[in-house]
Amino acid sequence: VTCKQPISAHSKISMVDGQPCCAKCYEDSHAKRCTLCQKAIIADVEYLEFEDKYWHKECFTCSKCQVLN
């Protein structure tokens, strides 16, 4: 736990190396990052993966014509 904030029964947490991690700390330190916008790709959000790179679905465009895929 990075922030040392108390975790309640209603907190959204992830386990990292066997330790609880709040949603904010997980996003800041462990979440995949979108190659285009650099924002965290959080749980329950659709994303695309190609060659170890990740994009939010709405950020994935053709590199030549910018058309959304």
N, C-alpha and C positions, 0 to 999 in steps of 0.2 A: 504494500500500500504506500503510495507516494504522498498523498495529501493528508493522511492521518485523520480524515473525516470519519465519524462513526457511520457504520453501515447498518441500516435498519432492515426490517423484514420486507419493506417495500422498495428497497434500493435495487437498481439494476446492476448486477455485478458480473464479472468474468473472472475465471481462475487463471492466474499466470504463475507458472512454476509452483503450483500448489497453494498459492496465496490469493485471497480475494482482492479484486481490483475494481474500484468504482468505474462507472461508465466514462466519466471525464478523464481520469488517469489512463484508462485503457485506450481511449481515442488519442490522447496526447502521446502515448509511448509505444503502443503495440499494434494499433489498427493499420491495415493496409491503407496506402495513400493513392488517390487518383493521380494518374500520370499527367493529366491535363490541368486540373484545378488545385491539386495538392491537398485537398480536404480529405479527412478520414472517410473510409468506407465502413460504415457502421452496420451492425447486425440488422437483418430484415430489409436491407436495401439491395436492389438488383445491381449487379456489376458484371463487367466483362473482364476476362483475363486472357492475355496473349503474351507469350514469351516472357514470363515472370513480370509482366506489367499489368496494372489494374486501372480500370476506368469506371466511373459511374455510367450507367446506361446512357444518360443524357449527354455525357461528355465524349462519348466515343464517336468520332467523325472521320471521314475520309481525309487523309493528310493532303490531298491535292485539291478536292473540290469543296471540302467542309460539309458535305451532306451527312446528316445523321444516319447511323445504321441501326 
